[in-house]
Amino acid sequence: MSLRIKTLSALLCVVLSHTLAQQDKLLTHFMYDRMSVNPGETGLDDGICATSVYRNQWDKVNGAPNSAVLNVAANMNRFFPGGIGISFFHDAIGFSRQNNVLLNYSYPINLGNIGVLGAGVGVGMMSYAMNPTWIPPQTLLDPSLPGSDFSAINLDLNFGLYLKGRNFYAGLSSTHLSESEILSTSTFGLNPAGYSTARHYYMMGGYKMKDVGPGALDFNLMMRTDLVKYSVDINSRYFIKKDNNEIGYAGLTYRTSDALGIMLGYNAFKNFTCGYSYDITLNKLSSISRGSHEFFVRYCFYLKYPPKTYSTHPRWLGN
């Protein structure tokens, strides 16, 4: 019981005061969520792709984070240089709710045999709301607790550089460049509620070996920090092939001091992939958490390029 109380107290600390900083979302399927943290990746893949991830973190822990991500990106090179995309993120922790919507654009720079470098920016809004319900032991008046609901909206900005090669990718980016601050206008209590985003920095990379036995093997890395705390995800997956087409994968993700994730994915039909991961909790919550569940779907639609047409002088039509 003591550990459960400490756990809930730690979760409430996220929303009780005029903070400080907060860590961005943590996803085991981070390799499918590059655009929301690095807009330079927007539209570098051909076609139009939609990706959604839902995460239930620390199952059976009251007030634990529940997150949902939706990314839609399109390669626009047939109309103008670059890619555009929209990224939506929802996060619920305790009695707080956060929503982020970003419009992303990436300008591609061709580096020849090396690959394509995307320089991208994300511009959007972040909303934060809190609806506290307290059960005090003796009195309803506790000046250390925020005493009313509040919600507000502020600007959110991201920037990133993303290099896409034939068998690898690498990226550097920063989120919450504006470091938005949202404060409650309530005068109740001595500690009005507030929320501040801290600027986060990301480094990502991956490499894929296409012919490893009957399948393929890839490696992915994600490093994130707000200059107060840091987290590193290391991932490897093996892809199963049939008739030279990848039909599914199995893999592992290790997150420093937090979890070990077991991943399974399946290509249900052409250009459609779905996946599931289960994180085994490795931190102090392991005694009360039943792990974390994550579901992922992705679909891409590829437009055919119009055939090239050529014109010539009528005198040469017969040759």
C-alpha positions in Angstrom: 0.0 0.0 0.0 2.9 2.4 0.8 4.4 1.9 -2.7 1.0 2.5 -4.3 0.6 5.8 -2.4 4.1 6.9 -3.4 3.3 6.0 -7.0 0.2 8.1 -7.2 2.0 11.0 -5.4 4.7 10.9 -8.1 2.1 11.0 -10.8 0.3 13.9 -9.2 3.5 15.9 -9.0 3.4 16.2 -12.8 0.3 18.5 -12.5 0.4 20.1 -9.1 2.7 23.0 -9.5 4.0 25.6 -11.8 6.6 23.3 -13.3 9.6 23.0 -14.2 9.7 20.6 -17.1 8.2 17.4 -18.4 9.4 14.5 -20.5 7.8 14.0 -23.9 5.9 10.8 -24.6 7.8 7.4 -24.6 6.8 5.0 -27.4 8.2 1.5 -28.0 7.2 1.9 -31.6 9.3 5.1 -31.8 10.6 4.1 -35.3 7.1 4.7 -36.6 6.8 8.1 -34.9 9.7 10.1 -36.2 7.7 13.0 -37.7 6.2 14.2 -34.5 9.6 14.7 -32.9 11.6 15.5 -36.1 9.7 17.4 -38.8 12.6 16.9 -41.1 11.4 13.4 -41.8 8.0 14.7 -43.2 7.2 13.3 -46.6 10.7 11.9 -47.4 9.0 8.5 -48.1 7.1 8.3 -51.3 3.3 8.4 -51.2 0.9 9.3 -48.4 1.3 7.5 -45.1 -1.0 7.5 -42.0 0.3 6.1 -38.7 -1.5 5.7 -35.4 -0.1 4.5 -32.0 -2.0 4.0 -28.8 -0.1 3.4 -25.5 -1.4 2.2 -22.1 1.5 2.7 -19.8 1.9 0.9 -16.5 -1.3 -1.1 -16.7 -3.4 -1.2 -13.5 -1.7 1.8 -12.0 -4.3 4.5 -11.3 -3.7 7.8 -13.1 -0.9 6.3 -15.3 -0.2 7.8 -18.7 -2.4 6.9 -21.7 -1.2 8.3 -25.0 -2.4 8.4 -28.6 -0.6 9.6 -31.7 -1.8 10.2 -35.2 0.6 11.2 -38.0 -0.3 11.8 -41.7 2.4 12.8 -44.1 2.6 13.2 -47.9 5.4 13.5 -50.4 4.6 16.6 -52.5 7.6 16.6 -54.9 5.3 16.2 -57.9 3.7 19.5 -57.1 6.5 21.5 -55.3 9.7 20.5 -53.4 9.1 19.1 -50.0 6.7 17.1 -47.8 3.8 18.2 -45.6 2.2 16.4 -42.7 0.0 16.8 -39.7 0.8 15.3 -36.3 -1.7 15.0 -33.4 -0.8 13.8 -29.9 -3.1 13.2 -26.9 -1.9 12.4 -23.4 -3.8 11.8 -20.2 -2.0 11.6 -16.9 -4.0 11.6 -13.7 -6.5 14.4 -14.0 -4.5 16.3 -16.6 -5.1 16.3 -20.4 -2.7 17.5 -23.1 -3.3 17.8 -26.8 -0.7 18.8 -29.4 -1.5 19.6 -33.1 1.4 20.4 -35.5 1.6 21.2 -39.2 4.9 20.0 -40.5 6.9 20.9 -43.6 10.3 19.4 -44.8 12.4 20.7 -47.6 14.5 18.0 -49.2 18.2 18.5 -50.1 19.7 15.9 -52.5 23.1 14.8 -51.3 23.8 12.4 -54.2 24.9 8.9 -53.3 24.6 9.7 -49.6 20.9 10.3 -49.6 18.3 13.0 -49.0 18.6 15.6 -46.2 15.2 16.9 -44.9 15.2 20.3 -43.1 11.8 20.6 -41.4 9.8 22.8 -39.1 6.6 22.0 -37.2 4.2 24.8 -36.2 1.1 24.3 -34.1 -0.7 24.6 -30.8 -0.6 22.8 -27.5 -3.6 22.7 -25.1 -3.5 21.7 -21.5 -6.4 21.1 -19.1 -6.7 19.9 -15.5 -9.8 18.8 -13.6 -8.6 18.0 -10.1 -10.8 16.1 -7.6 -9.2 16.0 -4.1 -10.2 13.8 -1.2 -8.4 15.6 1.7 -8.0 13.7 5.0 -9.4 16.5 7.3 -10.1 19.8 5.5 -11.2 20.9 2.1 -8.8 23.9 2.2 -5.3 22.9 1.5 -3.2 25.8 0.2 -0.6 23.5 -1.4 -3.1 22.1 -3.9 -4.7 23.8 -6.9 -8.4 24.2 -6.3 -10.1 24.7 -9.6 -10.3 23.5 -13.2 -8.4 25.3 -15.9 -7.5 24.9 -19.5 -5.4 27.0 -22.0 -3.7 27.0 -25.4 -0.3 28.1 -26.4 2.1 28.0 -29.3 4.3 25.0 -30.0 7.3 24.8 -32.4 9.6 22.0 -33.5 12.6 21.9 -35.8 14.7 18.9 -37.2 17.2 17.7 -39.7 16.7 14.2 -41.0 19.0 12.2 -43.4 17.6 9.3 -45.3 19.9 7.0 -47.0 19.4 3.7 -48.9 19.8 1.5 -45.9 20.0 4.0 -43.0 18.5 7.1 -41.4 19.8 9.7 -38.9 18.2 12.7 -37.4 18.7 15.6 -34.9 15.8 17.7 -33.7 14.3 19.8 -30.9 10.7 20.0 -29.8 8.9 22.7 -27.8 11.3 25.5 -29.0 8.8 28.1 -27.7 8.9 26.6 -24.2 5.2 27.5 -23.8 3.9 28.4 -20.3 0.3 27.9 -19.2 -0.9 29.2 -15.9 -4.2 29.0 -14.0 -6.0 32.2 -13.4 -7.5 30.8 -10.2 -6.7 32.7 -7.0 -7.6 29.7 -4.8 -4.8 28.5 -2.7 -1.2 29.6 -2.5 0.0 27.3 -5.2 -1.9 27.9 -8.4 -1.8 25.3 -11.1 0.6 25.7 -14.0 2.2 23.8 -16.8 5.5 24.6 -18.6 7.0 22.7 -21.5 10.7 22.2 -21.6 12.7 22.2 -24.8 13.6 18.6 -25.7 16.4 17.4 -27.9 16.4 14.2 -29.9 19.0 12.1 -31.7 17.8 9.1 -33.8 19.3 6.6 -36.2 18.8 3.2 -37.8 20.3 0.7 -40.2 18.7 -2.2 -42.1 20.5 -5.3 -43.3 18.3 -6.6 -46.1 19.6 -10.2 -46.4 20.1 -11.9 -43.1 19.2 -15.6 -43.6 15.7 -15.8 -45.1 14.7 -12.4 -43.8 16.1 -8.9 -42.9 17.4 -7.3 -39.7 17.3 -3.7 -38.6 18.5 -1.6 -35.7 17.0 1.6 -34.3 18.1 4.1 -31.7 16.3 7.0 -30.1 17.9 9.4 -27.5 16.0 12.2 -25.9 16.7 14.7 -23.1 15.4 17.9 -21.7 18.8 18.6 -20.2 17.5 17.4 -16.8 16.7 13.8 -17.5 17.5 11.6 -20.5 16.2 8.4 -22.0 17.6 6.0 -24.6 15.7 3.4 -26.6 17.6 0.6 -28.4 15.7 -1.6 -30.8 16.3 -4.5 -33.1 13.8 -6.4 -35.3 13.9 -9.4 -37.5 11.7 -9.3 -40.6 10.2 -12.5 -42.0 10.0 -12.7 -45.8 7.8 -14.7 -48.1 8.3 -14.6 -51.9 10.8 -11.8 -51.3 8.1 -9.7 -49.5 8.2 -8.9 -45.7 5.2 -10.4 -44.0 5.9 -9.5 -40.4 8.6 -8.9 -37.7 9.5 -9.7 -34.2 11.8 -7.6 -32.0 13.0 -6.2 -28.7 13.3 -2.6 -27.4 15.2 -1.7 -24.3 14.6 1.6 -22.6 17.2 2.7 -20.1 16.1 2.2 -16.5 12.5 1.7 -17.5 11.4 -1.3 -19.6 12.1 -4.1 -21.9 9.6 -4.2 -24.8 8.6 -7.3 -26.8 7.3 -6.4 -30.3 5.4 -8.3 -33.0 4.2 -6.9 -36.3 2.3 -8.2 -39.3 1.7 -6.9 -42.8 -1.9 -7.8 -43.2 -2.1 -6.7 -46.8 -0.1 -4.6 -49.2 1.2 -1.3 -47.6 -0.7 -2.0 -44.3 1.2 -2.9 -41.2 -0.1 -3.5 -37.6 1.8 -4.2 -34.5 1.7 -4.8 -30.8 4.3 -4.5 -28.0 4.3 -5.4 -24.3 6.7 -3.6 -22.1 8.0 -5.4 -19.0 8.5 -2.8 -16.3 12.0 -2.7 -14.9 11.7 0.3 -12.6 10.3 0.6 -9.1 6.7 0.3 -10.4 7.3 -3.3 -11.4 5.7 -4.6 -8.1 2.3 -3.0 -8.9 2.4 -2.5 -12.7 1.3 -5.2 -15.1 3.5 -3.7 -17.8 2.6 -1.4 -20.7 0.6 -2.2 -23.8 1.1 -0.5 -27.2 -0.9 -0.9 -30.5 0.2 0.5 -33.8 -1.2 0.6 -37.4 0.2 2.2 -40.5 -1.1 2.4 -44.1 0.6 4.0 -47.1 -1.0 4.9 -50.4 1.3 5.4 -53.4 0.2 7.6 -56.4 1.4 6.6 -59.8 3.5 9.1 -61.6 2.0 10.2 -64.9 3.9 8.8 -67.9 6.4 11.1 -69.5 5.4 12.5 -72.9 7.7 13.7 -75.6 7.1 16.0 -78.6 9.0 16.2 -81.8 8.8 18.0 -85.1 6.4 16.5 -87.7 9.3 16.1 -90.2 10.8 13.5 -87.9 7.7 11.4 -87.0 8.5 8.8 -89.7 12.0 8.2 -88.4 
